[in-house]
Amino acid sequence: MPRRKTGSYEAGRQRRARIITAAAEHFAGLGYHRTSLTQVAEAADVTEGGLLHHFPSKKHLLLAVAEHRIEATAAWWGELPEDAGLTQVLDLMVRTTERFLAEPGLIQLNVLATAEAADPSSPAHEALSRRYRTVIEHLAATLQRCADRGELAGGTDCAALARECIAVSDGLQLQWVLTDGETDLVGGVRAHCRRILGGA
């Protein structure tokens, strides 16, 4: 009996992962509003009822894809050595932005998910708020290690600097979406990083 339960759990986990992958591909390619749950279910090889069992609404699916993207970004940051210098940290910020641009539809998705999460009653609110806090805490700790080695100006508030870095990235992504890709997203993040290095 336990064996059957484990198999059932694993099958469910795999179905959920397939649905998230299919949704990410469709949201990125067609856009969130032009993608139907039927299309996602077909691409994931599940019934629409099976999809709704895992994700009760399209908004819940949006949240899951956004969380998956945040986890992927965290994994990229996990590749950074604990003793990474300030230049390495800032270089990774730029490379992460370049990776975002490789899937422009997911930038639009991130902006949508963030806007959805701004509503305290949204299913996205608590989860994305928690993710933001984790990301900021991790980046602040990384910057603090740089400050402890004298790579940042004395008295630098690393938590505030981390929030500023995330705000610049998110703000530029919003501008990129609103200007139909005309905003130089990578260039803006690179310029911000240069200013940090210049003031270090």
QUISUL-V822605 format. One record per residue. N is the residue number from 0. RES is the residue in one letter. PHI is phi in whole degrees, -180 to 180 (* if undefined). OMEGA is omega as a letter, one per 30 degrees, with the letter a starting at -180 (* if undefined). D_CENTER is the distance of its C-alpha to the mean C-alpha in whole Angstrom. Layout:
n & res & phi & omega & d_center
N & RES & PHI & OMEGA & D_CENTER
N & RES & PHI & OMEGA & D_CENTER
//
This chain:
n & res & phi & omega & d_center
0 & M & * & l & 38
1 & P & -58 & a & 36
2 & R & -65 & a & 35
3 & R & -65 & l & 35
4 & K & -62 & a & 32
5 & T & -62 & l & 30
6 & G & -63 & l & 30
7 & S & -65 & l & 29
8 & Y & -63 & a & 26
9 & E & -65 & l & 25
10 & A & -62 & l & 26
11 & G & -65 & l & 24
12 & R & -64 & l & 21
13 & Q & -68 & l & 21
14 & R & -62 & a & 22
15 & R & -62 & l & 18
16 & A & -64 & l & 16
17 & R & -64 & a & 18
18 & I & -64 & a & 18
19 & I & -63 & l & 14
20 & T & -62 & l & 14
21 & A & -63 & l & 17
22 & A & -64 & l & 15
23 & A & -60 & a & 12
24 & E & -66 & a & 15
25 & H & -71 & l & 17
26 & F & -62 & a & 14
27 & A & -70 & a & 14
28 & G & -85 & a & 17
29 & L & -99 & a & 19
30 & G & 99 & a & 17
31 & Y & -61 & a & 16
32 & H & -71 & a & 19
33 & R & -91 & l & 21
34 & T & -96 & l & 20
35 & S & -101 & l & 22
36 & L & -64 & l & 22
37 & T & -62 & l & 25
38 & Q & -62 & a & 23
39 & V & -65 & a & 20
40 & A & -61 & l & 23
41 & E & -63 & a & 25
42 & A & -66 & a & 23
43 & A & -88 & l & 22
44 & D & 62 & l & 26
45 & V & -134 & l & 26
46 & T & -77 & l & 28
47 & E & -64 & l & 26
48 & G & -65 & l & 28
49 & G & -65 & l & 26
50 & L & -65 & a & 22
51 & L & -67 & l & 23
52 & H & -64 & a & 24
53 & H & -87 & a & 21
54 & F & -133 & a & 19
55 & P & -61 & a & 22
56 & S & -152 & l & 20
57 & K & -64 & l & 18
58 & K & -66 & l & 16
59 & H & -65 & l & 16
60 & L & -70 & l & 14
61 & L & -58 & l & 12
62 & L & -61 & a & 11
63 & A & -63 & l & 11
64 & V & -67 & l & 9
65 & A & -63 & l & 6
66 & E & -64 & l & 6
67 & H & -62 & l & 7
68 & R & -65 & l & 4
69 & I & -64 & l & 3
70 & E & -64 & l & 7
71 & A & -65 & l & 7
72 & T & -64 & l & 6
73 & A & -62 & l & 8
74 & A & -66 & l & 10
75 & W & -62 & l & 11
76 & W & -69 & l & 12
77 & G & -66 & l & 14
78 & E & -76 & a & 16
79 & L & -75 & l & 17
80 & P & -61 & a & 20
81 & E & -63 & a & 21
82 & D & -97 & a & 24
83 & A & -60 & l & 22
84 & G & -80 & a & 23
85 & L & -59 & l & 22
86 & T & -61 & l & 22
87 & Q & -63 & a & 20
88 & V & -63 & a & 17
89 & L & -70 & l & 17
90 & D & -60 & a & 18
91 & L & -67 & l & 15
92 & M & -59 & a & 13
93 & V & -67 & a & 15
94 & R & -65 & l & 14
95 & T & -63 & l & 10
96 & T & -64 & l & 11
97 & E & -62 & l & 13
98 & R & -66 & l & 11
99 & F & -58 & a & 9
100 & L & -66 & l & 12
101 & A & -69 & l & 14
102 & E & -130 & a & 12
103 & P & -56 & l & 13
104 & G & -62 & l & 13
105 & L & -76 & l & 9
106 & I & -67 & l & 9
107 & Q & -60 & l & 11
108 & L & -63 & l & 10
109 & N & -62 & l & 7
110 & V & -64 & l & 10
111 & L & -62 & a & 12
112 & A & -64 & l & 10
113 & T & -66 & l & 10
114 & A & -64 & l & 14
115 & E & -63 & a & 14
116 & A & -72 & l & 13
117 & A & -68 & l & 15
118 & D & -84 & a & 18
119 & P & -58 & a & 19
120 & S & -88 & a & 21
121 & S & -74 & l & 18
122 & P & -65 & a & 17
123 & A & -83 & a & 13
124 & H & -60 & a & 14
125 & E & -64 & a & 15
126 & A & -65 & a & 12
127 & L & -72 & l & 9
128 & S & -62 & l & 12
129 & R & -64 & l & 12
130 & R & -63 & l & 9
131 & Y & -60 & a & 9
132 & R & -61 & l & 13
133 & T & -63 & a & 12
134 & V & -62 & a & 10
135 & I & -66 & l & 12
136 & E & -62 & a & 15
137 & H & -65 & a & 14
138 & L & -65 & l & 14
139 & A & -61 & l & 17
140 & A & -65 & l & 19
141 & T & -64 & l & 18
142 & L & -67 & l & 20
143 & Q & -64 & l & 22
144 & R & -63 & l & 24
145 & C & -65 & l & 24
146 & A & -64 & a & 26
147 & D & -64 & l & 28
148 & R & -90 & l & 29
149 & G & 82 & a & 30
150 & E & -88 & l & 27
151 & L & -124 & a & 26
152 & A & -59 & l & 29
153 & G & -57 & l & 31
154 & G & 83 & l & 30
155 & T & -63 & l & 26
156 & D & -84 & a & 24
157 & C & -68 & l & 21
158 & A & -66 & l & 19
159 & A & -66 & l & 20
160 & L & -65 & l & 19
161 & A & -63 & l & 15
162 & R & -62 & l & 15
163 & E & -64 & l & 16
164 & C & -62 & l & 14
165 & I & -67 & a & 11
166 & A & -65 & l & 13
167 & V & -63 & l & 14
168 & S & -61 & a & 11
169 & D & -66 & l & 10
170 & G & -64 & l & 14
171 & L & -69 & l & 14
172 & Q & -64 & l & 12
173 & L & -62 & l & 14
174 & Q & -63 & l & 17
175 & W & -61 & l & 16
176 & V & -68 & a & 16
177 & L & -69 & l & 19
178 & T & -101 & l & 21
179 & D & 54 & l & 20
180 & G & 86 & a & 19
181 & E & -77 & l & 21
182 & T & -68 & l & 19
183 & D & -81 & a & 19
184 & L & -63 & a & 15
185 & V & -65 & a & 16
186 & G & -61 & l & 19
187 & G & -66 & l & 18
188 & V & -67 & l & 16
189 & R & -62 & l & 19
190 & A & -64 & l & 21
191 & H & -62 & l & 19
192 & C & -64 & l & 19
193 & R & -65 & l & 23
194 & R & -64 & l & 24
195 & I & -63 & l & 23
196 & L & -63 & a & 25
197 & G & -67 & a & 28
198 & G & -95 & a & 28
199 & A & -71 & * & 27
//
